[in-house]
Amino acid sequence: MQLDDRDIAILQVLTQEGRITKTALADRIGLSPTPCWDRLKKLEQAGLIEGYGARINLKKLGRHVTIFVVAELQDHTAASFRSFEAALQRYAEVTGAWALGGGFDYLFQVVAPDIDAYQRLMDTMLEARIGLARYFTYVVTKPVKGQGLPPLELLLSSARGGA
């Protein structure tokens, strides 16, 4: 799908204000509501917008710990990677996971009530024999920057061969 400046503007507004009304969105990007709605539907149908959600302030819910884990698998076969990735899907505490190139195989994020709950999760993973050879734990002491998207105009500029 070829995106123009108004499509990019729609995406930028929605990343910050997912609950904005269609009329307000149209006003913000300088379109009337019907063409704005048509563009929004096309962006959704093309899979550029995967969904809408709320950012929850976990501190307001209660105590918790966020931990990043780097992991190395026992075997480096395609089947081992698929099996490990499927296993990670079963653990609700794992809130994000990324395959890595370089020294470690995976980086994943865990949110747990406390360190003991985190360690029980890791013990469960080891006992489940999901292919985990070793792991290293990094406890988050404070968030520094949120989970925002990079500037869309920069990504699209590089995809078009721009600066």
Secondary structure, DSSP 8 states (H G I E B T S, - for coil): ----HHHHHHHHHHHH-TT--HHHHHHHHT--HHHHHHHHHHHHHTTS---------HHHH---EEEEEEEEES--SHHHHHHHHHHHHT-TTEEEEEE-SSS-SEEEEEEESSHHHHHHHHHHHHHTTSSEEEEEEEE-----S------HHHHHHHHTT--
